[in-house]
């Protein structure tokens, strides 16, 4: 079989198992294993088949077995594991993916590097570094190389191990408990465990991540949490086969604030899916606007040096230059996104991932560290004892680790003089500000907040799955629909009104109308208290309205109106939906209610006039259009309404006057068409033909013009135009 056939067969068997069609799955798996070189898997399959046959026979004989359900789940999960391992082993011989290259090299290059051995090497790093610092640069280089080689081996060893043994699990637990292991190395190990699980499910690894979530170091615990979310999303359909996972999740939810943390990461993951939109906005709107403003500012002087008096004699209007400029609006929007946790730096750093550092997959996951070899060598070479700019980088909660490395390596491309300025010549004021204990502590606290750590790690992962040279070899969940609340194993944790409302409101804010409507319906089914349901039904109605689902939107708005009567916003949106559904009587009813509360609202006045016109109440409609014309100067839409209603009730001179006013401002094809009707009814055929020709011309399409014209035929006939003359008029047009 080729790679595609192997993956398709694996998917089919997994689907059978998840549907609990175990007998069929075992038959298919037996065929699948013929291509697999591992005899141990075949022996395990035979044992499974025997156990399952015995279970079926006992059931047939009516023998009661209280452990039958438990055994059935165990047989299903064991079958899954054999299927997964068979796929991996067969792909090892065929796939060109780096994962399988590493697995093929494990027996040669990595065989002697067990997790336990690698952990002991890493534990000695800080002592080795301290000793080497007293000796020579060559000793330092050797210590750094050994440390980073060990990191790489640990990462590759962990990532490529598809099935942890009990010994592997014990070694991993020792990593968690070690007091000597550098935190950054444990973070790297945690990421490797997640990546390994993405390649192949392994219960022991997932349980280890659940243990790592309880680690007392925030960087480790948040990496583990994000990893847990990724894995639960990927393997959602098979989790019910492992009761121990559900039990552990329930325990976590009882002991710690697991539900709150899970909800926060859920929301951060959803926010990360907006990154492409933000990136596009940066490239197409923000940066061009900045360049435009820079260009226009070149001729403006903000500091005048003629005299002390004149130095401060600036135009006060300039103070609001940015405040009220398009650039100011864009920057405020981006600042709000950044404070929300959005990834606003992706577009900036996407082109800065070509340094040799990023050619090693493990480096994408390593926290920014002054003791990383490339960093520490530069600091020593530049003789920088204390780098303020580096401290800012390290403490910043706005840059993810990957971007910090990109920024640092980019600085190294600058000429020496510029590097000196960046590293050593910050202004005295900046250095003093950073040195202030309170500000430094604030930066540090922000960067160590769980929400900041998890968000920046998600940004690191986003860059890895989007930018690394082998990105096509990995499953990119950022392309997938993420609905953690639908995962059965998380139902007791996430399926709560408050949590669903948080996620629904997020989707609503981002204008994901289908997702928000679905979630609001779920909350509705929970029978939320009436005091909170009015707003829920308003939002549900609005989300449905945006999807053009007008009947359901009306139903939701009516429920909101029942709970919270005479709400202007609800009445106005009921009116809009009825109007769009062409139920003008109901639309007028709710516009009238809205008018009582806001009689000077221009939009409401206009739409009441429009509904009255649609209901052929032209005299009253005229009154509203005249009112709007009085309220709003140069109101073209009021003039159009006056022109049409005047035409219908026979006030042709008044109609023509208002159509002339419209044509002088912002004419549409329909304006010339209606002016033509007025002229024809008034006996001015030549003028009518001219108006019709102009309408036809700017319509751009003869069929569009004819469609508009034919809709009005009945009005022309009622006004005395012979029906036989209508085709003749159309033939008059060129």
Secondary structure, 3 states (H helix, E strand, C coil): CCHHHHHHHHHHHHHHHHCCCHHHHHHHHHHHHHHCCCHHHHHHHHHHHHHHHHHHHHHHCCCCCCCHHHHHHHHHHHHHHHHHHHHHHHHHCCCCCHHHHHHHHHHHHHCCCCHHHHHHHHHCHHHHHHHHHCCCHHHHHHHHHHHHHHHHHHHHHHHHCCCCCHHHHHHHHHHHHCCCCCHHHHHHHHHHHHHHHHHCCCHHHHHHHHHHCCCCCHHHHHHHHHHHHHHHHHCHHHHHHCHHHHHHHHHHHHHCCHHHHHHHHHHHHHHHCCHHHHHHHHHHHHHHHHHHHHHHHCCCCCCCCCCHHHHCCCCHHHHHCCCCCHHHHHHHHHHHHHHHCCCCCHHHHCCCCCCHHHHCHHHHHCCCCCCCHHHHHHHHHCCCCCCHHHHHHHHCCCCCHHHHHHHHHHHCCCCHHHHHHHHHCCCHHHHHHHHCHHHHHHHHHHHCCHHHHHHHHHHHHHHHHHHCCCHHHCCCHHHCCCCHHHCHHHHHHHCCHHHHHHHHHHHHHCCCHHHHHHHHHHHHHCCCCHHHHHHHHHHHHHHHHHCCCHHHHHHHHHHHHHHCCCCHHHHHHHHHHHHHCCCHHHHHHHHHHHHHHCCCCHHHHHHHHHHHHHCCCHHHHHHHHHHHHHHCCCCHHHHHHHHHHHHHCCCHHHHHHHHHHHHHHCCCHHHHHHHHHHHHHCCCHHHHHHHHHHHHHHHCCHHHHHHHHHHCHHHHHHCCCCHHHHHHHHHHCC
